[in-house]
Amino acid sequence: MMMWLADTLPTTGTWCWANGGTLSRTGNGAALFALWGTTYGAGDGSTTFNVPNMQEVVPVGKSTMGGATSPGLLASITAGLKGALGSLFGTDTTTLTASQIPTITSSGSMAGSASGSISGSASGVVLGATSGGGGVGGGGSFGLTGNASVSGSFSGSASVSGSVASNNTGGGAHSNLQPSRTVNFIIRIG
């Protein structure tokens, strides 16, 4: 199998697209069927088999290639997937959970004060008169005078501070794609 930078198959030799299509288990496909069997699909189950499908995927070297020990570069992928020919793993987007996002802490403070004063006064005279000799001192009039005042002041202050810890997650998916270039993959049949 090889990358191919054209949309037509080569004219020298016999080739097919690596698009999951089927080949005959006899004739042109006999040698590949003897090599792969149904690793990439059983075809119709009796007379055909499938070739690898390289559409929209990136090739990854088998972790136990040639009997070597896995280097462990894809630690999050199970050994059964990365160690088996034809395995498909990965996704184009991922939705992060709250535990995968660092905590975001917001803090701030607010302070303020107020002060002022109030004052005022009131004064007045009250006069009254009586007749018939029943008044104070045997008749006539009387009067009262007076003053009152009120004054005071107030002041105060207050402050508030604190912090809030929150992940503020929206649960949306983000792209997981590495920079890539689209090519064709072809397989030499004969």
N, C-alpha and C positions, 0 to 999 in steps of 0.2 A: 504494500500500500504506500502511496506517496501523495504529497500535495501537488495539485495541478492548477495552473493559473489561466485556464481557458474553459469555456463552456461547451467544448466539443472534446470527445475522447481522442486520444492519439490514434493515428492511422497505422503506426507500426506496432505489430503485436496485437494481442487481444486483451481488451481492458473492459472493466465495468465501473460504474459509480459506486462509491462507498456510502450508499444512501439507504441501507437496510433492505434493498431489493432481493429478489430470489434468483438463484442459479439452479441449474439441473444438477442432480447428484451424480449423474453420468455425463459423458461428453466433455464439454469445455470446463465444467465445474468439478469434475471428478477429483482432480488433484487437490483443490482447495477443500472439498468435502472430506477427503481422506485426512487432511491436516487439521481442520477446524471442527468437523462434525456439525453439531447444532449449537455450538457455543453462542452464536449471534442470532439464533432463531431457527426453528424447525421447518420453516417454509410451509408446504402443504401437509407435512407429516410423513410423506412417503417418497415423492420423486424430486422435491426441491429442498433447498436450505437457504437461509438468509446470510447475506454478507454484513459486515459491520456497518452501523449507521453513524456516520460522522457529522450529520447535519446538526448545526448549532451547538456543538460540544467542543471542548478543548481536550486533546489527548494528554493523558498522564501516564508516566512510566509505571508499570506494575511494581509494587513494593518489594516483591520477592523475585524480581527478574533474574533469570539464570541461576536460581537457588541462593542468591545473596540474601543477607539479613536486611530487613527494612531499615532505612535511615531514620524513620520516625518523623519526617517532615510534615506529614499530614496526620498529626496525632489525634485530631478530632474525628477522623474517618475510621470506621471499624476495619480491622484486618481482613475480614471476609469480603469487604468491598474493594479495598485498594490492592488486595492480593489476588483477585480473580479476573481473568481476561474477560473483557466485555462489560464489566460493571459500570453502572451509571450512577454518579453521585453529584451533589451540589445543587444549588438553586440560583436563579437570577436575582431574587430579592430576599431580604430577611427582615422580619419584624423583631426588634429588640425587646427584651423584657426589662422591667425596672431594675432587676439585679445586675444587668449588664451595663447600666448607665451610671456613671459616678454621681454621687449626691450633689445637688446644687444647693448652696446655702446663700440666702439673702439676709442682709442685716441693715439696720438703719436706726436713727434716733430722732427724736423731736423734742424741743424744749421751748418754753415760752413763759412770759410773766406779764402781770397786769398790776397797775396801782392807780390810785386816784383819791380824791377827797370830795366831801360834800359839806356844805354849810348853808345856813340860812337864819333868818330872824323874823320875828313877828311882834308887833306892838299895837296897842289900841286903847281906846277910852270907852267905858260904858257909862252912860248917864241914865238916870231914872228919876222920875218925879212922882210924888204922891199928893193927894189933896185931902182935906178933912182932918188934918191934924194927926193922922196916924203914922206919919213918916218918922224918920229918924230925927231925933232932937225936937220933936213937936211939930213937924211939918216942914215943908220946903222940898229940897232936892238932894240927891246924893250922887256920887260918882266914884268909879274905880278906874285906875290906870294900871298898866303893867307891860312888861316886855318878856319875850321868851326867845331863846336862840338854840339852835341845834348845830353841832359841827362834829366831824369825824373823818376818818380816813380808812382806806383798805388797801391791802397789797397781797400778792400771792404769786406763786410760780408753780409750774408742774413740768415734769419731763417724762418721756416714755422712750424706752429703747428695748430692743429684742432682736431675735433672729428667727428665721423660718427655714426649716429644711424640707426640701421637696424635690422629687425627681422630675416633676412636670412633664411626664411622658405622654405622648399623643397616640402611641401604638401604631404609628404608620410604618410602612416598609421602606427600606432604603436600598439602593442599587448595590449589588455585590460584584459587578463586572470589572474585570481588569481590562486595560487597553487591548483591543483585539483587532485582527484583520481577517476578513472573510476570504476563504479559499475553497477550492474543491479538493476532495480526496478521491483518488482512483485506485483500483486494484488490478494488478496484472493477472489475467486468467491464463494466458498462454502466449 
